[in-house]
């Protein structure tokens, strides 16, 4: 008879965590779930999983402990709370798999604290990407890092949850790669709302606008994934604004620690902060659209079946495409320059982003040009034509030849 699969304790049964835990359970792993939300634990129990009332109870028999909570604060409470923290009851040689998105510095601090308190416990850094759907069918991208022997030991669990499993060196390498990926994700989620808000304001049939933009160079994975929910609010939800707001806050904080500017992502971070402060944090990140249409929140949905009408200020689909292309080009420059600063392998990062939620048509098409030119937009093949196209559609600058000459860095 084949050997039984190891027991997994799974903490964090939210949108992605539930899918991951359920897939492990469906794949034959004994899974003990824990979440601070009783309804989420009830849902997992109804699926056939075991549940525990505290983290300490959940981990007692587990060979692997997967942490998929929302924040590093929650992770610290999960392991070190004086009353219910799991650390003291972890079995000897247990492996903690940190799948939550946390800062690389947090992984270093967690490793140090565990080393002082539980040196017999192993820790690997394995943030994930792909959304709730891919979590449920075991096709996530996972960015694992840590000691090779620990990664080898956890491979059965990691492979079950992923279609793309990467190894990124020592502890913290996975979190660095996830940060780079989330620059693209954070920019592209905001760009999707901005583009559709502009299309609606211009009076386009929004479904037709979406169908056209996603077959052009303006497309991104996030655009194709998020906009259908804007067109039909009964779909989804995908992921809360709080989640992407937390991720981009980690990245911008880390960039400041490195003294590295991220102006594009910092702009997106302000949008997410505004969304959270406006009471939208718990809502799907498509709700960012409301910030662009504060007086007409349902306009994108209302225009799904609209007849073509006059376009505000002469805006065309080509204008919106150019806006999206320009933002995506700037995102490549910004993210991949930071990637090099963090000493993350750029070829591996290309493969990661290409196969995950941060991908875009521009990223796939222009990556090689920009890499050869130190991530400058000047290195993009055909940039002169693109530059003239962009500037010609920015009416305040149409006749400004100095701006045209100096606009690309």
C-alpha positions in Angstrom: 0.0 0.0 0.0 1.2 3.5 -0.7 2.4 5.5 2.3 -0.2 7.8 3.8 0.3 11.5 3.2 1.5 13.8 6.0 -0.9 15.8 8.1 -1.1 19.5 7.3 -2.3 22.3 9.6 -3.7 25.1 7.5 -4.2 28.6 9.1 -6.1 31.2 7.1 -9.2 30.0 5.3 -10.0 33.1 3.3 -10.6 33.3 -0.4 -7.3 31.7 -1.5 -6.6 29.8 1.7 -9.8 27.9 1.6 -9.1 26.8 -2.0 -5.6 25.7 -1.1 -6.7 23.8 2.0 -9.6 22.2 0.2 -7.4 21.1 -2.7 -4.9 19.5 -0.3 -7.8 17.7 1.3 -9.2 16.6 -2.0 -5.7 15.3 -2.9 -5.6 13.0 0.1 -3.8 15.0 2.7 -5.3 15.1 6.2 -5.9 18.8 6.8 -6.7 20.5 10.0 -8.0 24.0 9.3 -8.0 27.1 11.5 -9.3 30.6 11.1 -10.4 33.4 13.4 -13.7 33.4 11.5 -16.0 30.6 12.7 -18.1 30.6 9.4 -15.0 30.0 7.4 -14.1 27.0 9.6 -17.7 25.7 9.4 -17.4 25.9 5.6 -14.2 23.9 5.6 -15.7 21.3 8.0 -18.7 21.0 5.7 -16.2 20.1 2.9 -14.8 17.3 5.0 -11.9 18.9 6.7 -11.0 18.8 10.4 -11.0 22.1 12.3 -9.4 23.3 15.5 -10.5 26.0 17.8 -6.9 27.4 18.3 -3.7 27.4 16.4 -2.1 25.4 19.2 -4.7 22.7 18.8 -4.4 22.7 15.0 -0.6 22.0 14.9 -0.2 19.2 17.4 -0.1 16.3 14.9 0.9 18.3 11.8 4.1 17.6 10.0 3.5 20.8 7.9 2.0 24.0 9.0 0.8 26.4 6.2 0.4 30.0 7.2 -2.0 31.9 4.8 -3.1 34.7 7.0 -3.5 38.2 5.8 -0.7 40.1 7.6 2.5 39.6 9.5 0.8 40.8 12.6 -1.6 37.9 12.3 1.2 35.5 11.6 3.0 36.6 14.8 -0.1 36.1 16.8 -0.7 32.7 15.2 2.7 31.4 16.4 3.5 33.4 19.5 0.3 34.4 21.3 0.8 33.5 24.9 -2.5 31.7 25.2 -3.2 30.1 21.8 0.1 30.5 19.9 1.1 27.4 17.9 4.9 27.6 18.4 5.2 25.8 21.7 3.1 22.8 20.6 4.6 22.3 17.1 5.9 18.7 16.8 9.7 18.3 16.6 10.9 18.7 13.0 7.7 20.3 11.9 8.0 22.5 8.8 6.3 25.9 8.7 5.4 27.0 5.1 4.8 30.7 5.0 2.5 31.3 2.1 1.3 34.7 3.2 2.8 37.8 1.6 5.2 39.3 4.1 8.3 41.5 3.9 11.7 39.7 3.5 12.7 41.3 6.8 9.8 39.7 8.6 11.0 36.3 7.4 14.4 37.0 8.8 12.9 38.1 12.2 10.6 35.1 12.3 13.5 32.7 11.6 15.5 34.3 14.4 12.7 34.1 16.9 11.9 30.5 16.0 15.6 29.6 16.2 15.7 30.9 19.8 12.5 29.3 20.9 12.1 26.2 18.7 15.4 25.4 16.9 13.9 21.9 16.1 11.3 23.5 13.7 12.0 24.3 10.1 10.8 27.4 8.2 10.4 28.0 4.5 9.3 31.1 2.6 6.7 30.3 -0.1 4.4 33.1 -1.1 1.8 32.3 -3.8 0.1 34.0 -6.7 -2.8 33.0 -8.9 -6.1 33.9 -7.3 -8.8 31.9 -5.7 -9.6 29.8 -8.8 -6.1 28.5 -9.3 -5.8 28.0 -5.5 -8.8 25.7 -5.7 -7.5 23.6 -8.6 -3.9 23.4 -7.4 -2.3 25.5 -10.2 -0.8 28.4 -8.2 2.6 29.9 -8.8 4.7 29.4 -5.6 7.9 31.2 -4.9 9.7 29.0 -2.5 13.0 29.8 -0.6 14.9 28.4 2.3 17.3 25.6 3.0 17.4 23.0 0.2 16.8 20.1 2.5 13.7 21.8 3.9 12.4 22.6 0.5 12.9 19.0 -0.6 11.1 17.8 2.4 8.1 20.1 1.7 8.0 19.4 -2.0 5.1 17.0 -1.9 2.9 19.6 -0.3 4.2 22.5 -2.5 3.8 20.5 -5.7 0.3 19.6 -4.9 -0.7 23.3 -4.6 1.1 24.5 -7.7 1.6 24.2 -11.4 4.7 26.5 -11.3 7.0 25.9 -8.3 10.0 28.1 -8.2 13.1 28.0 -5.9 14.6 31.3 -5.2 17.6 30.6 -2.9 17.8 31.3 0.8 15.1 32.4 3.1 13.5 35.6 2.0 14.1 35.1 -1.7 10.5 34.0 -2.3 9.2 37.2 -0.6 11.5 39.4 -2.7 10.2 37.7 -5.9 6.6 38.1 -4.7 7.2 41.8 -4.1 8.4 42.3 -7.6 5.4 40.4 -9.0 3.1 42.5 -6.8 4.4 45.7 -8.3 2.9 44.6 -11.6 -0.2 43.3 -9.9 -0.8 46.5 -7.9 -0.3 48.7 -10.9 -2.4 46.6 -13.2 -5.4 46.3 -10.9 -5.5 50.1 -10.6 -5.0 50.4 -14.3 -8.0 48.2 -15.0 -10.3 50.4 -13.0 -8.9 53.6 -14.5 -9.3 52.3 -18.1 -12.8 51.2 -17.6 -13.8 54.3 -15.8 -12.4 56.3 -18.7 -14.3 54.1 -21.2 -17.5 54.6 -19.3 -17.0 58.4 -19.0 -16.4 58.6 -22.7 -19.7 56.9 -23.4 -18.5 53.6 -24.8 -20.4 50.3 -24.7 -18.3 49.0 -21.9 -18.4 45.4 -22.9 -17.4 46.2 -26.4 -14.6 48.4 -25.0 -13.3 45.6 -22.8 -13.5 43.1 -25.7 -11.4 45.4 -27.8 -8.8 46.4 -25.3 -8.1 42.9 -24.2 -7.0 41.9 -27.7 -4.7 44.9 -28.1 -1.3 45.6 -26.6 -3.2 47.2 -23.7 -4.1 43.9 -22.2 -2.9 42.5 -18.9 -3.9 39.4 -16.9 -5.5 41.6 -14.3 -7.5 43.5 -16.9 -8.9 40.3 -18.4 -9.5 38.9 -14.9 -11.0 41.9 -13.1 -13.1 43.7 -15.7 -15.7 40.9 -16.1 -16.7 41.5 -12.5 -17.1 45.2 -13.3 -19.4 44.3 -16.1 -21.3 41.7 -14.1 -21.1 42.3 -10.3 -22.6 38.9 -9.6 -19.2 37.3 -10.6 -16.4 37.0 -8.1 -15.4 38.3 -5.6 -11.7 38.0 -6.4 -9.6 39.7 -3.7 -10.3 42.5 -1.2 -8.8 46.0 -1.6 -7.3 45.4 1.9 -5.1 42.6 0.5 -3.5 44.5 -2.4 -3.2 47.6 -0.2 -1.3 45.6 2.3 1.0 44.1 -0.4 1.9 47.4 -2.0 2.5 48.9 1.5 5.1 46.2 2.1 6.7 47.0 -1.2 6.8 50.7 -0.8 8.2 50.4 2.7 10.9 48.0 1.5 11.8 50.3 -1.3 12.3 53.2 1.1 14.6 51.0 3.2 16.6 50.4 0.0 16.5 54.1 -0.9 14.8 53.1 -4.2 12.0 55.2 -5.8 8.9 53.5 -7.0 6.8 56.4 -8.2 4.2 54.5 -10.2 3.5 52.0 -7.5 3.4 54.7 -4.9 0.7 56.4 -6.9 -1.3 53.2 -7.0 -0.7 52.8 -3.2 -2.4 56.1 -2.6 -5.4 54.9 -4.6 -5.6 51.8 -2.4 -5.2 53.9 0.7 -8.0 56.1 -0.4 -10.2 53.1 -1.1 -9.6 51.7 2.4 -10.2 55.1 4.0 -13.4 55.4 2.0 -14.7 52.2 3.6 -14.1 49.9 0.6 -11.3 47.8 2.2 -13.3 44.7 2.6 -14.8 44.9 -0.9 -13.4 43.3 -4.0 -10.5 45.3 -5.5 -12.7 46.0 -8.5 -14.5 48.5 -6.2 -11.5 50.8 -6.8 -13.5 51.8 -9.9 -15.8 53.9 -7.6 -12.9 56.3 -6.9 -12.9 57.2 -10.6 -16.7 57.4 -10.9 -17.7 58.8 -7.5 -21.0 60.2 -8.7 -21.8 57.3 -11.1 -20.5 54.2 -9.4 -22.6 51.8 -11.6 -21.8 53.5 -14.9 -19.5 50.7 -16.2 -22.3 48.1 -15.6 -25.0 50.5 -16.9 -23.3 50.9 -20.2 -22.8 47.1 -20.9 -25.5 47.2 -23.6 -25.2 50.9 -24.5 -25.4 52.1 -28.1 -22.4 54.0 -29.3 -22.7 57.7 -28.4 -20.7 60.9 -28.6 -17.3 60.5 -27.1 -16.3 62.9 -24.3 -13.4 65.2 -25.4 -12.9 63.0 -28.5 -11.6 60.0 -26.5 -11.1 56.9 -28.5 -10.3 53.3 -27.7 -6.9 54.0 -29.1 -6.4 56.7 -26.5 -7.2 54.3 -23.7 -5.0 51.7 -25.2 -2.1 54.2 -25.3 -2.7 55.1 -21.7 -2.5 51.5 -20.7 0.5 50.7 -22.8 2.4 53.7 -21.3 1.6 52.6 -17.7 2.6 49.0 -18.4 5.9 50.1 -20.0 6.7 52.3 -16.9 5.8 49.3 -14.7 8.3 47.1 -16.4 11.0 49.8 -16.0 10.2 50.3 -12.3 9.7 46.7 -11.2 12.6 45.2 -13.1 15.0 47.9 -11.9 14.0 47.1 -8.4 14.3 43.4 -9.1 18.0 44.0 -9.9 18.5 46.1 -6.8 17.1 43.2 -4.7 19.5 40.7 -6.5 16.6 38.6 -7.8 17.4 36.7 -11.0 15.8 38.6 -13.8 15.4 35.6 -16.1 13.6 33.7 -13.4 11.5 36.8 -12.7 10.5 36.9 -16.3 9.2 33.3 -16.1 7.4 34.0 -12.9 5.6 37.1 -14.1 4.8 35.6 -17.5 3.0 32.7 -15.8 1.3 34.6 -13.1 -1.2 37.4 -12.4 1.2 40.2 -13.0 1.7 39.5 -16.7 0.8 41.9 -19.5 1.1 42.1 -23.3 3.7 44.8 -22.9 5.7 42.9 -20.4 5.9 39.9 -22.7 6.7 41.9 -25.8 9.1 44.5 -24.5 11.0 42.7 -21.7 14.0 41.7 -23.8 14.4 45.2 -25.4 14.2 46.9 -22.0 16.6 44.4 -20.3 19.2 45.1 -22.9 18.8 48.8 -22.3 19.1 48.8 -18.5 15.3 48.9 -18.2 15.1 52.3 -19.9 12.2 53.1 -22.2 14.7 54.4 -24.7 15.7 50.8 -25.4 12.2 49.8 -26.6 12.1 48.9 -30.3 9.9 51.5 -32.0 9.8 53.8 -28.9 10.0 57.0 -31.1 6.7 56.0 -32.8 5.2 55.1 -29.5 6.3 58.3 -27.9 4.8 60.4 -30.7 1.6 58.4 -30.4 1.4 58.9 -26.6 2.2 62.7 -26.8 -0.2 63.3 -29.7 -3.0 62.1 -27.5 -2.1 64.3 -24.5 -3.7 67.5 -25.8 -2.0 70.0 -23.5 1.4 68.9 -24.9 0.5 68.3 -28.6 2.5 71.3 -29.8 5.3 71.1 -27.2 8.3 69.9 -29.1 10.5 70.1 -26.1 8.2 67.8 -24.2 8.1 65.4 -27.1 11.9 65.3 -27.2 12.5 64.8 -23.5 9.5 62.8 -22.4 11.2 59.4 -22.4 13.8 58.6 -19.8 
